[in-house]
Amino acid sequence: MDFSLLISIYFKENASFLKEALDSVFYQTVLPTEVVLVKDGPLTPELDSVINTYKKTYSSLKIVNLSQNKGLGYALNEGLKFCTSEWVARMDADDICFPNRFEKQVEIIEKYPDLSFISSSIAEFVNSPDEVVSYRNLPEFHDEIYTYAKTRCPLNHPTVMYRKQAALDCGGYREFPEDYHLWVRALMKGYKFYNIQEPLLYFRSNIDTIKRRGGWKYAIAEIGHQREFYKIGFISYPQFLRNGISRFMVRIIPSKIRYYLYSGLLRTKNK
């Protein structure tokens, strides 16, 4: 099955992490037809060096250059324009795929042809993927996913595969949180979802990751998105109030407390 892999990168990424991510892509048991890498603005010499090395080795690597940093949502929408396959896979520039990630996902897509959006569990680590600290597991079947989405993001974005046309039909990505809003719009349109019940990707998680998910900007954005979910009829008004208050508080509390919530209370220690 043909599919594209879409990755966005910006200047704050780590060059060694990018190398690990690309190695995990090109050593897959089932390879993507193409890898679309969006450079979200000018990068560091170290990052450019890694990208140039892989570009010389792998003809399937396509580079999309943006003149300035526009943010993840904008970069992904631009990258989608260059994805030529019906199906698009996602990962971030510091993730590490399991060697059989795409093989497992293609099997599910071929088994359930009515699906349009799928993801899997993720294994979270701090220093080394050999030392997994927690897992983010999600409901498996569509009806469970629909209900779950009323309170939390129903897919693990770094492991997502979706039909390109379905994503475009729903308006593509928006500002933070770029993925959650897209999934809700897709659920409202009736597209079918599925989550594979095993981890297929190592996700780098540390205090810096959690810091980027906090602050007044994100807190206000969360309120805005929950308001939109209410306006389009996805959640009730009481649910809007509960979600808005809880998410607002999580974004403005100190990063160390937020890290504890994410890594402890909102994760599991087993698969």
C-alpha positions in Angstrom: 0.0 0.0 0.0 1.3 3.4 -0.9 1.5 6.0 1.8 3.3 9.2 2.6 5.0 10.1 5.8 4.7 13.8 6.9 7.3 15.3 9.3 7.7 19.0 10.3 10.9 20.4 11.8 12.0 23.8 13.1 15.2 25.3 14.4 14.9 24.2 18.0 15.0 20.5 17.2 18.0 18.4 18.1 20.1 17.1 15.2 20.9 13.8 16.9 17.2 13.2 17.7 16.4 13.9 14.1 18.9 11.3 13.0 17.4 8.7 15.3 13.9 9.5 13.9 14.9 9.2 10.3 16.9 6.0 11.0 13.7 4.5 12.5 11.8 5.4 9.3 14.2 4.1 6.7 14.8 0.8 8.6 11.1 -0.1 8.7 9.8 -3.6 7.6 7.4 -1.7 5.4 8.7 1.6 4.0 6.7 4.7 3.2 6.4 5.6 -0.5 7.7 9.0 0.2 8.9 11.0 3.3 7.8 14.7 3.1 9.9 16.7 5.5 8.8 20.3 6.0 11.5 22.8 7.1 9.4 25.3 9.1 11.7 28.2 8.6 15.5 28.3 8.5 17.3 25.6 10.5 20.6 25.3 12.3 23.6 24.1 10.3 23.6 20.8 12.3 20.0 20.1 11.3 20.6 21.0 7.7 23.6 18.7 7.6 21.6 15.7 8.8 18.8 16.4 6.3 21.3 16.8 3.4 23.0 13.5 4.3 19.7 11.6 4.2 18.6 13.4 1.1 21.6 12.1 -0.8 21.0 8.5 0.4 17.2 8.2 0.1 15.5 9.5 -3.1 12.1 9.1 -1.4 12.9 12.0 1.0 11.2 15.2 -0.3 12.1 18.6 1.3 9.6 21.4 1.6 11.1 24.7 2.5 9.2 27.5 4.3 10.9 30.9 4.3 9.9 31.6 7.9 8.7 29.7 11.0 4.9 29.6 10.8 4.1 26.9 13.4 3.2 23.3 13.3 -0.4 23.5 12.0 0.7 25.7 9.0 3.7 23.6 8.3 1.7 20.4 8.2 -1.0 21.9 5.9 1.8 22.9 3.5 3.3 19.5 3.7 0.0 17.8 2.9 0.1 19.6 -0.5 3.2 17.6 -1.4 1.9 14.2 -0.1 0.9 12.2 -3.2 -0.5 9.1 -1.6 -4.0 8.5 -0.5 -2.8 7.7 3.1 -0.6 10.0 5.2 1.4 8.9 8.3 2.6 11.3 10.9 5.5 11.5 13.3 7.6 14.3 14.9 11.3 15.0 14.3 12.3 13.5 17.7 10.1 10.4 17.7 11.4 6.8 17.2 9.2 4.3 15.3 9.1 0.7 16.3 10.6 -1.3 13.3 7.2 -2.7 12.4 5.1 0.4 13.0 4.0 0.8 9.4 3.6 -2.9 8.8 1.1 -3.1 11.7 -0.8 -0.1 10.6 -1.1 -1.1 6.9 -2.4 -4.5 8.1 -5.2 -2.7 10.0 -6.0 -0.4 7.1 -6.3 -3.4 4.7 -8.4 -5.3 7.3 -10.9 -2.5 7.9 -11.3 -0.6 4.6 -13.9 1.8 6.1 -11.4 3.4 8.4 -10.1 6.9 7.7 -8.1 7.7 10.9 -6.0 5.3 13.0 -3.3 5.6 15.6 -1.7 3.3 18.3 -0.4 3.4 21.8 2.9 5.1 22.4 5.8 4.3 24.8 7.1 7.3 26.5 10.8 7.7 27.6 13.0 10.4 29.0 16.7 9.5 28.3 16.6 6.2 26.3 13.9 4.2 24.5 15.3 1.2 26.4 13.9 2.8 29.6 10.2 3.4 29.0 8.6 5.3 31.8 4.9 5.1 30.8 2.5 4.4 28.0 -0.4 6.4 26.6 -3.1 3.9 25.7 -6.4 4.9 24.0 -9.8 3.3 23.4 -9.8 0.8 20.5 -13.1 1.1 18.6 -14.9 4.0 17.0 -17.8 4.4 19.5 -15.4 4.4 22.5 -13.1 6.8 20.7 -16.0 9.2 20.0 -17.0 9.3 23.7 -13.4 9.6 24.9 -12.9 12.6 22.5 -15.4 14.6 24.5 -12.8 15.0 27.3 -9.4 14.2 25.9 -7.5 13.9 22.6 -8.6 10.5 21.1 -5.6 9.8 18.9 -1.8 9.8 19.5 -0.8 12.3 16.8 2.8 11.0 16.4 1.4 7.6 15.4 -1.5 8.7 13.3 -2.3 7.5 9.7 -5.2 9.1 7.9 -6.7 9.5 4.5 -5.4 12.7 3.0 -8.7 13.6 1.5 -10.5 13.1 4.8 -8.2 15.5 6.6 -8.6 18.1 3.8 -12.4 17.6 3.8 -12.4 18.5 7.5 -10.4 21.7 6.9 -6.9 20.4 7.8 -4.9 21.6 10.7 -5.4 24.7 12.7 -3.5 26.4 15.5 -2.7 24.7 18.9 -3.9 22.1 19.7 -3.5 21.3 15.9 -4.5 17.7 16.0 -7.3 17.5 18.6 -9.5 19.9 16.7 -9.0 18.1 13.5 -10.0 14.7 15.0 -13.2 16.2 16.5 -14.2 17.7 13.1 -13.6 14.3 11.5 -15.7 12.5 14.1 -18.5 15.0 13.6 -18.4 14.3 9.8 -18.7 10.5 10.4 -15.2 9.4 9.5 -14.3 6.1 11.2 -11.5 5.8 13.8 -9.4 3.0 15.3 -6.6 2.7 17.8 -4.2 -0.2 17.7 -3.8 -1.6 21.2 0.0 -1.8 21.3 2.8 0.8 21.2 4.3 1.4 17.8 6.4 4.5 18.6 8.8 5.7 21.3 7.8 9.3 22.4 10.4 11.5 23.9 8.9 13.0 27.1 10.6 15.3 29.6 10.1 18.5 31.6 10.9 20.6 28.5 8.2 18.9 26.5 5.7 19.7 29.2 6.9 23.3 29.5 6.0 23.8 25.8 2.4 22.7 26.6 1.9 25.4 29.3 1.3 29.1 29.7 -1.4 31.6 29.2 -1.3 31.3 25.4 -2.2 27.6 25.5 -4.7 28.1 28.3 -6.7 30.6 26.3 -6.4 28.5 23.2 -7.8 25.5 25.1 -10.8 27.6 26.2 -11.4 28.7 22.6 -11.3 25.1 21.2 -13.7 23.8 23.9 -16.0 26.7 23.1 -15.9 25.6 19.4 -16.6 22.0 20.4 -19.7 23.2 22.2 -20.8 25.5 19.3 -20.7 22.7 16.8 -22.6 20.4 19.1 -19.9 17.9 20.0 -20.1 18.6 23.7 -22.8 19.9 26.1 -22.6 23.2 27.9 -21.8 21.5 31.3 -19.1 19.5 29.5 -17.7 22.7 28.1 -17.5 24.2 31.6 -15.8 21.1 33.0 -13.3 20.8 30.2 -12.6 24.5 30.0 -11.8 24.8 33.7 -9.8 21.7 34.0 -7.7 22.3 30.9 -7.2 26.0 31.7 -5.8 25.0 35.2 -3.5 22.4 33.7 -2.0 24.9 31.3 -1.2 27.6 34.0 0.1 25.4 36.9 3.9 25.1 37.3 5.6 22.9 34.8 6.8 20.4 37.4 3.2 19.8 38.6 2.0 19.5 35.0 4.7 17.0 34.3 3.6 14.9 37.3 0.0 14.9 36.0 1.0 13.9 32.5 3.6 11.2 33.4 1.8 9.9 36.5 -2.0 10.3 36.8 -2.7 10.5 33.0 -0.5 7.6 31.9 -0.1 3.9 32.6 3.1 2.0 33.6 2.3 -1.0 31.5 1.2 -1.7 27.9 
